[in-house]
Amino acid sequence: MQKILIVEDDPAISRIERDYLELSQFSVTVTENGEAGLREALKGEYDLILLDVMLPGIDGFAVCRALREKQVDVPILMVTARSEDRDKIRGLGLGADDYIEKPFSPAVLVARIRANLAQYARLRQGAAQEEALTAGALRLEPRSRRVFLSEKEIPLKNKEYELLWFFMRNAGMVFDRETLYERVWGMEALGDNATVAVHINRLREKLEENPAEPQYIVTVRGAGYRFEG
């Protein structure tokens, strides 16, 4: 049984989340503040973390940052009542895999969790069998999930790595945001594909000499993005 950690300070919301997830055959643990959520998450016992942004004490952004600094390799789905793009961008930039906005349908929440878990497992299993991928000075090593640029290691968050891996395996092909979201995040239509744009921008900042004029992940006007092998 897969284990989900809920970090949510509103008891009414956490009860709904817990009930639906348990009915969907997940094992669920609930914590009500950032400090407790971080302690629990660091135990390494969970398959996915459902993390609210607005928490007493340590907020969700700080929890997410701390987990990724500790190399906690688990999908993080951030829950936010905010609609501002800067909050979404901040959470994704800190290493969240995806986000969902309140209010949300519990059925949609369960579907998003299932999709993130399934895609995470598929990508990890597939990547572990592959040899290194290279493109000029860029090298990706699937077995160790490490990326090097001119022999210098470039630290990437989970979904940054998985998006780059997908691009490099499909060099030369053009993908729109919807297709990238479906292929890397594992869902069609239910997600906000602005998530894709944020992760592409983060990759460009880390890999490109001039992110404004990318050489690896290029924009194909009116069509999407293409990786130049």
Secondary structure, DSSP 4 states (H G I P E B T S, - for coil): --EEEEE-S-HHHHHHHHHHHHHTT-EEEEESSHHHHHHHHTT---SEEEEESS-SSS-HHHHHHHHHHTT--S-EEEEES---HHHHHHHHHTT--EEEESS--HHHHHHHHHHHHHHHHHHHHHHTTPPPEEETTEEEETTTTEEEETTEE----HHHHHHHHHHHHTTT-EE-HHHHIIIII--SSSS-THHHHHHHHHHHHHH-SSTTS-SSEEEETTTEEEE--
